[in-house]
Amino acid sequence: MIPLFKQRRLYVIFSITIIAVMGVASITPALPKMAEALELSQSEIGWMISVFTLPGVFLTPITGIIADRFGRKKVLFPSLLLFAVAGFSLYFVSDFKLMLLFRFMQGIGAASLPSLNTTLIGDFYHGKERPAAMGYNASVLSMATASYPLIGGLMAGIGWNFPFLLPLLAIPVAFFLYFGIKEPAIKKPTSIKQYFRAMGQTLFDKEIITIFILGIFTFIIMYGAFITYLPFLLHEKFALSAPQIGLMASIGSLASIIVATQIGKLTQRVGSITLLKIAFILYIIVNIVFPYLNLLFLFIVPILLFGTAQALNMPSLQTMLANKAPDHLRGAFMSLNGMNLRLGQTLGPLIIGLGYTFYGLKGGYLLISGIGLVGLIMIFLVFNRNSKKNYWCPGKNKNHQKSIKSP
């Protein structure tokens, strides 16, 4: 068997992941300069993000169903090309309404990318290779998320529209996908009626529903406590500037990058369920501690722990869902999970804001830690000893399928 890191298909998946996070992370540093150049308010320029993410809410599950019925590459290839063409078109446009139209089209192209890349991991890898591949992919995701703001900021320094050159990278990625891997061989239901019947029979499994809920909780915690309110907390307590806040947040990405590369070994040693338990325990501790710290250097520890929790959590959830989903339904299941994650992104700032309304930042963080506690209880109640047969854990590798043989 070809070692994991020598398999071309893994690098195809990595390249899709790198494109998947480009649409927002590379643009945000350019927004102030863009607003100034186009004479727009902060609320108006914010639509450049909203119209991009909006198509994913509705189209992500649809693209998953289409990918199950007609093939992964038949969705991903045109999606990457649309992402590239619509995104690059923005380089030449200065009319704001037309820019929003192109961003919406680019968002349509981006809708399938974050879920179908992990679907391909589920298609190609089984047994101990699956969590390892998920972990490596999460590490690439963290590196891209940490790098794009710097790259986008440097390009925006040349001109406000220069970050829109980056989407051109999706064109070689599309052809790398098309020629670099074979379409996964998946037995499909003979009719769409059979497909939806099979989905209905599988979708309401209590463990699958729990995985979906835990995914929503994860992004509520991430986008509420870490991305949205940690900058306010650091600015309120220490009057940090935006670059200083960004530097503090990047410490968490560093922890995620390092820990995610070890997910395969950790899963093999203790199992996905144990890693999930550890992650949610860390979420609870970190969010309880955050508002009570009064020395800046002390924040380094909980930020590192938060990054560690993310690295333990996301690949484990994705691996568990890929293991539970039948091959011919995996695209839809991973895409539904992607839609749930967007829901968590939306709810996170609202929920911590609710706690903030009643008891300030302490109330917001205590409410988020309560969500972490609910998640931890769900893990203990739903995933019992019988659940372990569905997930990689020590001594359970004998019956797993071997990876599909392709380059």
C-alpha positions, -999 to 999 in steps of 0.1 A, spaced: 0 0 0 13 35 -9 20 56 22 -5 83 29 17 112 22 28 98 -12 -7 95 -25 -16 121 -51 -53 121 -43 -45 134 -8 -28 165 -23 -58 170 -46 -80 171 -15 -56 195 2 -57 218 -28 -95 219 -27 -94 227 10 -70 256 3 -94 271 -22 -125 264 1 -113 289 27 -100 316 3 -133 334 -3 -135 351 31 -101 349 47 -82 366 19 -107 394 14 -113 406 49 -80 426 52 -89 445 21 -124 456 32 -114 489 48 -94 500 18 -121 487 -5 -148 507 14 -126 538 12 -119 534 -26 -156 527 -34 -169 553 -9 -190 527 10 -200 525 46 -189 496 69 -224 481 67 -224 483 29 -190 467 25 -201 439 48 -223 426 21 -192 415 3 -190 387 29 -227 381 33 -236 376 -3 -207 352 -7 -217 329 22 -255 331 16 -256 305 -13 -238 279 8 -267 279 33 -292 267 6 -269 250 -20 -246 229 2 -270 200 8 -282 202 -28 -246 199 -41 -241 169 -18 -271 151 -33 -260 159 -69 -225 146 -60 -240 113 -47 -262 109 -78 -238 119 -106 -203 119 -91 -180 141 -70 -159 154 -99 -190 165 -118 -198 189 -90 -164 200 -79 -148 207 -113 -174 233 -125 -177 247 -90 -139 254 -89 -141 270 -124 -171 292 -114 -153 302 -82 -122 313 -102 -140 331 -131 -165 350 -108 -138 358 -83 -113 370 -108 -140 392 -126 -141 413 -94 -106 425 -102 -120 445 -131 -152 458 -116 -158 489 -95 -196 491 -96 -208 478 -62 -240 462 -74 -221 443 -101 -195 433 -75 -222 418 -53 -235 398 -82 -201 384 -90 -195 376 -53 -229 358 -51 -218 337 -82 -185 330 -66 -204 319 -34 -223 294 -56 -190 280 -68 -177 278 -32 -208 261 -18 -197 225 -24 -160 228 -16 -159 226 22 -180 195 24 -171 175 -7 -134 176 1 -141 157 33 -165 135 14 -136 125 -8 -116 116 23 -145 94 34 -146 78 -1 -109 71 -5 -97 63 31 -109 37 56 -97 24 90 -68 42 106 -61 62 74 -94 80 75 -88 100 108 -52 105 98 -63 121 65 -90 142 82 -63 154 107 -39 164 80 -66 181 61 -76 201 92 -40 211 96 -39 224 60 -72 242 67 -57 259 98 -25 269 79 -46 284 50 -69 302 74 -39 317 92 -20 326 60 -47 342 38 -53 373 59 -15 381 56 -15 373 19 -47 393 13 -34 422 33 -1 424 14 -19 423 -19 -44 449 -8 -14 471 0 -7 472 -37 -43 479 -46 -78 472 -31 -87 449 -60 -55 428 -60 -68 401 -36 -93 392 -64 -63 377 -84 -61 348 -59 -93 330 -71 -73 322 -104 -56 295 -83 -88 275 -85 -83 269 -122 -52 247 -119 -68 230 -88 -98 221 -110 -76 204 -136 -55 188 -109 -88 173 -96 -100 163 -130 -68 145 -141 -53 137 -107 -79 113 -93 -104 88 -105 -140 92 -96 -147 71 -65 -165 39 -74 -197 41 -54 -228 19 -59 -257 43 -64 -295 36 -59 -313 29 -91 -337 58 -87 -340 91 -68 -369 77 -49 -346 49 -35 -320 75 -27 -343 96 -6 -358 65 11 -323 53 20 -315 88 33 -346 89 54 -338 55 70 -303 65 79 -305 103 86 -325 100 118 -300 77 136 -295 92 170 -257 92 166 -258 110 133 -282 136 147 -258 141 177 -228 145 154 -248 173 136 -257 190 168 -221 188 181 -210 204 149 -234 233 154 -222 236 190 -186 237 179 -191 266 156 -213 284 181 -184 282 205 -158 291 179 -176 320 163 -192 333 195 -165 330 221 -133 331 200 -137 349 167 -163 375 176 -159 383 213 -123 375 222 -111 406 203 -135 427 224 -123 410 256 -86 417 247 -93 453 236 -114 460 267 -88 446 292 -55 455 275 -64 481 248 -47 459 221 -47 470 185 -62 450 157 -27 435 146 -19 426 182 -53 409 186 -47 390 153 -13 379 166 -29 365 198 -56 347 179 -30 331 156 -15 313 185 -46 291 185 -41 283 148 -5 272 156 -18 248 182 -44 235 157 -18 229 130 5 209 152 -22 188 170 -42 181 139 -12 163 122 -13 138 151 -50 130 150 -44 97 132 -21 84 159 -43 98 187 -74 82 173 -56 49 169 -46 51 205 -77 63 223 -105 65 197 -126 94 182 -151 95 210 -124 100 237 -109 129 216 -144 145 214 -148 143 252 -114 159 257 -122 187 232 -155 196 249 -139 195 284 -113 220 271 -140 242 256 -157 244 290 -125 252 309 -113 278 284 -146 297 283 -149 297 321 -114 310 324 -113 337 296 -132 365 314 -113 361 347 -78 365 333 -62 399 341 -26 394 327 -21 393 290 5 365 289 -19 343 308 -42 343 277 -17 323 258 -25 291 277 -63 291 271 -58 302 235 -35 273 229 -60 250 246 -88 263 224 -67 256 193 -60 221 206 -97 215 212 -105 225 176 -79 202 163 -92 172 184 -128 180 176 -134 188 139 -114 158 124 -130 135 149 -166 146 141 -159 144 103 -144 109 107 -173 97 127 -198 111 103 -179 96 73 -179 62 91 -217 63 98 -227 75 63 -233 49 36 -210 53 6 -239 64 -17 -252 90 8 -219 104 21 -219 135 -1 -254 145 12 -244 137 48 -212 157 47 -230 186 30 -258 186 55 -231 188 82 -216 218 63 -250 235 64 -252 229 101 -218 244 106 -229 276 88 -259 276 112 -235 275 141 -215 304 126 -247 324 125 -259 316 160 -225 319 178 -224 357 180 -261 359 188 -259 335 217 -229 350 234 -245 384 228 -275 372 247 -253 363 277 -235 396 273 -268 415 276 -275 401 310 -241 399 326 -215 414 304 -186 394 289 -186 370 319 -222 362 312 -215 356 275 -186 333 282 -204 314 309 -233 308 285 -209 295 259 -193 272 285 -228 259 293 -232 249 256 -199 231 259 -213 212 289 -244 202 271 -223 189 243 -201 169 267 -232 154 283 -246 144 249 -213 126 241 -215 106 273 -252 97 268 -253 89 231 -219 74 223 -216 43 246 -195 12 244 -216 -2 215 -209 30 195 -172 22 193 -177 -4 166 -186 24 142 -155 45 149 -118 38 148 -104 29 181 -78 5 195 -83 -31 185 -111 -23 161 -92 -21 128 -95 -56 115 -129 -53 98 -123 -19 82 -122 -18 44 -90 -11 27 -85 21 9 -97 24 -27 -67 18 -50 -61 49 -71 -32 72 -75 
